[in-house]
């Protein structure tokens, strides 16, 4: 453990993002974007063109750090999000996986039967800590460089760590890659509940250790991504998924961070999750990410008024391709509806599309920062 954490050492606890996540509404609404690190930036594509796969880049501390910082410098966002991928912890424990361009994560051997799951869960999740030196080094390097950027800007810029939720990871593992309906994972929930429980419990520990590794190395906030949770019926989500998602946050909550006794704030986000927002909020997170399908004031009602919860979101990514006037109106609408929560972190309702004009994102940040609640 470091003697102090960036929450104290670099004063990221006073940043707009951390303050909002902890329930204080800063004068200027903080903004960051999911998938802001890379994808749409020409400097990212130029760096990646130097060679290596996506996962190679994730495990190269210098490259991962530089990619993480690129959108901070270009757009002026209020936080960096660590450049990595949700399948990195599975690669660290020895699974054969590659990220195929235009498709996504693909596993050499899908895990579909009780026997395959029994073999998989024998792998010790502690390997994340043993083999995660590059990840920890990248986070530490990034937080040091963010401290320099913070000094130039005159305000602290925190780093957000992230990890994939057990259901989303299980969906990839069972299907062997991306799926439109995640039918394999949904079927396994009912056909072999015991094997499903073992799989998601193991994934909770693996991905939880991965998120804790980032926090321990210097991340000032964390987000649990459940990209595919919206594919589930609410009853199935509550019974077969939510307990593992809650368990995935326990390794972070168990950390003792010198100089940061409050720990790090946690965000829970999913896609298509309008019917399970209250369930997602129930595991004791500080903020709930809301996708673009549900207005933030409606989301606040669904989680009981959001009096003790910050909301994050939720501009439709399609608005990045709309005329400037329409986009500005949509941004202002999201900011207005975000007033229904105790605090608001502006974000898209999903990730940045790859073909987004970077100047549009920079202008969007400026629009958010210039807005003041009437």
C-alpha positions as CSV (number, residue, x, y, z in Angstrom):
1,X,0.0,0.0,0.0
2,X,1.2,3.5,-0.7
3,X,1.6,5.7,2.4
4,X,-1.2,7.9,1.1
5,X,-3.8,7.6,-1.7
6,X,-4.4,10.2,-4.4
7,X,-7.7,11.1,-2.6
8,X,-5.4,12.7,0.0
9,X,-2.0,13.0,-1.7
10,X,-3.3,14.8,-4.8
11,X,-6.5,16.0,-3.2
12,X,-8.8,14.3,-5.7
13,X,-11.4,14.1,-2.8
14,X,-12.1,17.7,-3.6
15,X,-12.5,17.2,-7.3
16,X,-15.9,17.9,-8.9
17,X,-16.4,14.2,-9.7
18,X,-15.7,12.8,-6.2
19,X,-17.7,15.5,-4.6
20,X,-20.7,14.8,-6.8
21,X,-20.4,11.0,-6.3
22,X,-20.3,11.6,-2.5
23,X,-23.5,13.6,-2.7
24,X,-22.3,17.2,-2.8
25,X,-23.5,19.3,-5.8
26,X,-20.6,21.4,-7.1
27,X,-21.3,24.7,-8.9
28,X,-20.0,23.2,-12.2
29,X,-21.5,19.8,-13.1
30,X,-18.7,17.2,-13.6
31,X,-18.6,15.4,-16.9
32,X,-16.7,12.4,-18.3
33,X,-17.5,9.9,-21.0
34,X,-17.6,6.1,-21.0
35,X,-15.2,4.8,-23.6
36,X,-13.6,8.3,-23.7
37,X,-10.1,6.7,-23.6
38,X,-9.3,6.0,-27.3
39,X,-11.7,4.9,-30.0
40,X,-12.6,8.3,-31.5
41,X,-9.3,10.1,-31.1
42,X,-6.8,10.3,-34.0
43,X,-3.9,10.4,-31.5
44,X,-5.2,7.1,-30.1
45,X,-5.3,5.5,-33.5
46,X,-1.8,6.8,-34.3
47,X,-0.5,5.3,-31.1
48,X,-2.2,2.0,-31.6
49,X,-0.8,1.8,-35.1
50,X,2.7,1.3,-33.7
51,X,1.8,-2.3,-33.2
52,X,0.4,-4.9,-30.8
53,X,-3.1,-6.1,-30.0
54,X,-5.8,-4.3,-27.9
55,X,-4.9,-6.5,-24.9
56,X,-1.2,-5.8,-25.4
57,X,-2.0,-2.1,-25.2
58,X,-4.0,-2.6,-22.0
59,X,-1.0,-4.4,-20.3
60,X,1.6,-1.9,-21.5
61,X,1.8,0.7,-18.6
62,X,3.3,3.5,-20.7
63,X,0.7,3.0,-23.5
64,X,-2.3,2.5,-21.3
65,X,-1.4,5.6,-19.3
66,X,-0.9,7.7,-22.4
67,X,-4.2,6.6,-23.9
68,X,-6.0,7.3,-20.6
69,X,-4.6,10.9,-20.6
70,X,-5.4,11.7,-24.2
71,X,-9.1,12.7,-23.7
72,X,-8.3,14.6,-20.5
73,X,-5.9,16.8,-22.5
74,X,-8.1,17.2,-25.5
75,X,-11.6,17.5,-24.1
76,X,-11.0,19.0,-20.6
77,X,-13.2,16.3,-18.9
78,X,-13.3,16.3,-15.1
79,X,-12.0,12.7,-14.8
80,X,-9.9,10.1,-16.6
81,X,-11.2,6.6,-17.0
82,X,-8.5,3.9,-17.0
83,X,-7.8,2.4,-20.4
84,X,-8.4,-1.3,-20.1
85,X,-11.0,-3.9,-21.0
86,X,-13.4,-5.9,-18.9
87,X,-11.8,-9.2,-20.0
88,X,-8.3,-8.2,-18.9
89,X,-8.7,-10.0,-15.5
90,X,-9.8,-13.1,-17.3
91,X,-6.6,-13.0,-19.4
92,X,-4.6,-12.4,-16.2
93,X,-5.8,-15.7,-14.7
94,X,-4.9,-17.6,-17.8
95,X,-7.9,-17.7,-20.1
96,X,-7.3,-17.5,-23.9
97,X,-9.1,-14.4,-25.1
98,X,-8.6,-11.8,-27.8
99,X,-10.4,-8.7,-28.7
100,X,-11.4,-9.1,-32.4
101,X,-11.7,-5.8,-34.3
102,X,-15.3,-5.1,-35.2
103,X,-16.6,-8.0,-33.0
104,X,-15.3,-7.7,-29.4
105,X,-13.9,-10.3,-26.9
106,X,-13.6,-13.8,-28.2
107,X,-12.7,-16.8,-26.0
108,X,-10.8,-19.8,-27.5
109,X,-12.9,-22.2,-25.3
110,X,-16.4,-21.2,-24.3
111,X,-17.5,-22.3,-20.8
112,X,-20.9,-23.9,-21.1
113,X,-21.2,-27.1,-19.0
114,X,-21.1,-27.9,-15.3
115,X,-17.8,-29.8,-15.8
116,X,-16.2,-26.8,-17.7
117,X,-17.3,-24.5,-15.0
118,X,-16.0,-26.7,-12.2
119,X,-12.6,-26.7,-13.9
120,X,-12.7,-22.9,-14.4
121,X,-13.5,-22.0,-10.8
122,X,-10.5,-24.0,-9.6
123,X,-8.3,-21.2,-10.8
124,X,-7.3,-19.0,-7.9
125,X,-8.6,-15.4,-8.2
126,X,-5.5,-14.3,-6.2
127,X,-3.7,-14.6,-9.5
128,X,-5.1,-11.2,-10.3
129,X,-2.9,-9.7,-7.6
130,X,0.1,-11.8,-8.5
131,X,0.0,-11.1,-12.3
132,X,-1.5,-7.6,-12.2
133,X,1.8,-5.7,-11.9
134,X,1.4,-4.0,-15.3
135,X,-2.1,-2.9,-14.4
136,X,-1.0,-1.5,-11.0
137,X,2.0,0.2,-12.7
138,X,-0.2,1.8,-15.3
139,X,-2.6,3.2,-12.7
140,X,0.2,4.5,-10.6
141,X,1.9,6.1,-13.6
142,X,-1.4,7.6,-14.7
143,X,-2.2,9.2,-11.3
144,X,1.2,10.8,-11.2
145,X,0.7,12.3,-14.6
146,X,-2.8,13.4,-13.7
147,X,-1.3,15.3,-10.8
148,X,0.8,17.2,-13.3
149,X,-2.3,17.9,-15.5
150,X,-4.2,19.0,-12.3
151,X,-1.5,21.5,-11.5
152,X,-1.8,23.0,-15.0
153,X,-5.5,23.1,-14.9
154,X,-5.7,24.4,-11.3
155,X,-8.1,21.7,-10.0
156,X,-7.7,18.0,-9.2
157,X,-8.5,15.4,-11.9
158,X,-9.2,11.9,-10.5
159,X,-8.9,8.5,-12.2
160,X,-11.8,6.2,-12.5
161,X,-11.2,2.5,-12.3
162,X,-13.6,0.0,-13.8
163,X,-14.5,-3.6,-14.0
164,X,-17.1,-5.8,-15.7
165,X,-20.0,-7.1,-13.7
166,X,-20.2,-10.9,-13.3
167,X,-23.3,-11.3,-15.6
168,X,-21.7,-9.5,-18.5
169,X,-18.5,-11.5,-18.1
170,X,-20.4,-14.7,-17.8
171,X,-22.4,-13.8,-21.0
172,X,-19.1,-13.5,-23.0
173,X,-17.7,-16.7,-21.5
174,X,-20.7,-18.9,-22.1
175,X,-21.3,-17.6,-25.6
176,X,-17.6,-17.6,-26.4
177,X,-18.0,-14.0,-27.6
178,X,-20.5,-11.2,-28.2
179,X,-24.2,-12.2,-28.6
180,X,-27.3,-10.3,-29.5
181,X,-29.6,-12.0,-26.9
182,X,-27.2,-13.7,-24.5
183,X,-29.4,-16.8,-24.7
184,X,-26.7,-19.1,-23.6
185,X,-26.1,-17.3,-20.3
186,X,-29.9,-16.8,-19.8
187,X,-30.5,-20.5,-20.4
188,X,-27.8,-21.6,-18.0
189,X,-29.4,-19.6,-15.2
190,X,-32.4,-22.0,-15.4
191,X,-30.9,-25.2,-16.7
192,X,-28.2,-25.5,-14.0
193,X,-28.6,-22.9,-11.2
194,X,-25.8,-24.5,-9.2
195,X,-23.2,-24.2,-12.0
196,X,-24.4,-20.7,-12.7
197,X,-24.0,-19.7,-9.1
198,X,-20.4,-21.2,-9.0
199,X,-19.5,-19.3,-12.2
200,X,-20.8,-15.9,-11.2
201,X,-19.4,-16.2,-7.6
202,X,-16.0,-16.9,-9.1
203,X,-16.3,-14.1,-11.6
204,X,-17.3,-11.7,-8.8
205,X,-14.1,-12.4,-6.9
206,X,-12.0,-12.2,-10.1
207,X,-13.4,-8.9,-11.3
208,X,-13.7,-7.5,-7.8
209,X,-10.0,-8.1,-7.2
210,X,-9.3,-6.4,-10.6
211,X,-11.2,-3.3,-9.5
212,X,-9.6,-3.4,-6.1
213,X,-6.1,-3.6,-7.7
214,X,-6.9,-0.3,-9.6
215,X,-8.2,1.4,-6.5
216,X,-5.2,0.3,-4.4
217,X,-2.8,1.6,-7.1
218,X,-4.5,5.0,-7.1
219,X,-8.0,5.2,-8.7
220,X,-10.2,7.6,-6.9
221,X,-13.5,6.1,-8.0
222,X,-14.7,2.9,-9.5
223,X,-17.5,1.8,-11.9
224,X,-19.0,-1.6,-12.2
225,X,-20.2,-2.1,-15.8
226,X,-23.0,-4.6,-16.4
227,X,-23.4,-4.0,-20.2
228,X,-25.9,-6.8,-20.8
229,X,-27.9,-6.9,-17.6
230,X,-30.9,-5.4,-19.5
231,X,-31.3,-8.7,-21.3
232,X,-32.7,-10.2,-18.1
233,X,-36.1,-10.4,-16.6
234,X,-36.2,-8.4,-13.3
235,X,-36.9,-11.5,-11.2
236,X,-34.0,-13.4,-12.8
237,X,-31.7,-10.4,-12.3
238,X,-32.6,-10.2,-8.6
239,X,-32.2,-13.9,-8.0
240,X,-29.3,-15.0,-10.2
241,X,-27.2,-11.9,-10.8
242,X,-27.5,-9.1,-8.2
243,X,-25.9,-11.1,-5.4
244,X,-22.8,-11.6,-7.5
245,X,-22.7,-7.9,-8.5
246,X,-22.8,-7.0,-4.8
247,X,-20.0,-9.4,-4.0
248,X,-17.9,-7.9,-6.8
249,X,-17.7,-4.7,-4.8
250,X,-16.6,-6.3,-1.6
251,X,-12.9,-6.4,-2.4
252,X,-12.9,-2.6,-2.9
253,X,-14.9,-2.0,0.3
254,X,-12.4,-4.1,2.2
255,X,-9.5,-1.9,1.3
256,X,-7.9,0.4,3.9
257,X,-6.5,3.4,2.1
258,X,-4.1,5.5,4.1
259,X,-5.1,9.1,4.0
260,X,-8.5,8.2,2.5
261,X,-10.6,6.7,5.4
262,X,-13.9,7.2,3.4
263,X,-12.7,4.9,0.7
264,X,-13.6,5.4,-2.9
265,X,-17.1,6.1,-4.3
266,X,-18.6,3.4,-6.5
267,X,-20.8,3.7,-9.6
268,X,-23.1,0.9,-10.9
269,X,-24.0,1.1,-14.6
270,X,-25.9,-1.1,-17.0
271,X,-27.5,-0.9,-20.4
272,X,-31.2,-1.3,-20.9
273,X,-31.8,-1.5,-17.2
274,X,-34.7,0.8,-16.7
275,X,-36.8,-2.0,-15.1
276,X,-34.1,-2.9,-12.6
277,X,-32.7,0.5,-11.6
278,X,-33.9,0.2,-8.0
279,X,-32.3,-3.3,-7.8
280,X,-29.0,-2.0,-9.1
281,X,-29.1,0.8,-6.6
282,X,-29.8,-1.5,-3.7
283,X,-26.3,-2.9,-3.3
284,X,-25.1,0.3,-1.6
285,X,-23.3,2.2,-4.4
286,X,-22.8,5.9,-4.3
287,X,-24.0,6.6,-7.8
288,X,-26.2,4.9,-10.4
289,X,-25.4,5.2,-14.1
290,X,-28.6,5.5,-16.2
291,X,-28.6,4.8,-19.9
292,X,-30.3,7.0,-22.5
293,X,-33.6,5.3,-22.5
294,X,-34.8,6.6,-19.1
295,X,-34.9,10.4,-18.3
296,X,-33.0,11.1,-15.1
297,X,-36.0,12.5,-13.2
298,X,-37.9,9.3,-14.0
299,X,-34.9,7.2,-12.9
300,X,-34.9,9.2,-9.6
301,X,-38.5,8.3,-9.0
302,X,-37.8,4.6,-9.7
303,X,-35.0,4.5,-7.1
304,X,-37.1,6.2,-4.4
305,X,-36.3,9.9,-5.1
306,X,-32.5,9.4,-5.2
307,X,-32.2,11.4,-2.0
308,X,-29.2,9.3,-1.0
309,X,-27.9,8.5,-4.5
310,X,-26.1,10.4,-7.2
311,X,-27.2,9.8,-10.8
312,X,-24.9,9.7,-13.8
313,X,-25.8,10.1,-17.4
314,X,-27.4,10.2,-19.8
315,X,-27.2,11.8,-23.2
316,X,-28.1,9.5,-26.1
317,X,-24.8,8.9,-28.0
318,X,-26.8,9.5,-31.2
319,X,-27.0,13.2,-30.3
320,X,-23.3,13.4,-30.9
321,X,-24.2,13.3,-34.6
322,X,-27.2,15.7,-34.4
323,X,-27.1,19.4,-35.3
324,X,-25.4,21.6,-32.6
325,X,-28.7,23.3,-31.6
326,X,-30.5,19.9,-31.0
327,X,-27.5,18.6,-29.1
328,X,-27.3,21.6,-26.8
329,X,-31.0,21.3,-26.1
330,X,-30.6,17.6,-25.2
331,X,-27.6,18.4,-23.0
332,X,-29.6,21.0,-21.1
333,X,-32.5,18.7,-20.8
334,X,-30.3,16.0,-19.2
335,X,-28.8,18.6,-16.8
336,X,-32.3,19.8,-15.8
337,X,-33.6,16.3,-15.1
338,X,-30.4,15.5,-13.3
339,X,-31.5,18.0,-10.6
340,X,-33.9,15.4,-9.4
341,X,-31.0,13.6,-7.7
342,X,-28.9,14.7,-4.8
343,X,-26.1,15.3,-7.3
344,X,-25.4,14.7,-11.0
345,X,-22.4,13.5,-13.0
346,X,-23.0,14.2,-16.7
347,X,-22.2,11.4,-19.1
348,X,-23.5,9.7,-22.2
349,X,-26.1,7.0,-21.8
350,X,-23.6,4.5,-23.2
351,X,-20.1,4.6,-24.7
352,X,-18.6,7.1,-27.2
353,X,-19.1,5.7,-30.7
354,X,-15.9,5.1,-32.6
355,X,-16.7,7.6,-35.5
356,X,-17.5,10.5,-33.2
357,X,-16.0,13.9,-34.2
358,X,-13.6,14.7,-31.2
359,X,-14.5,18.4,-31.6
360,X,-18.1,17.6,-30.8
361,X,-17.1,16.0,-27.5
362,X,-14.9,19.0,-26.6
363,X,-17.8,21.3,-27.3
364,X,-20.1,19.1,-25.3
365,X,-17.8,19.4,-22.2
366,X,-17.8,23.2,-22.7
367,X,-21.6,23.2,-22.8
368,X,-21.9,21.2,-19.6
369,X,-19.4,23.4,-17.8
370,X,-21.1,26.6,-18.9
371,X,-24.6,25.5,-17.8
372,X,-26.0,26.7,-14.5
373,X,-29.2,25.5,-12.9
374,X,-31.8,28.2,-13.0
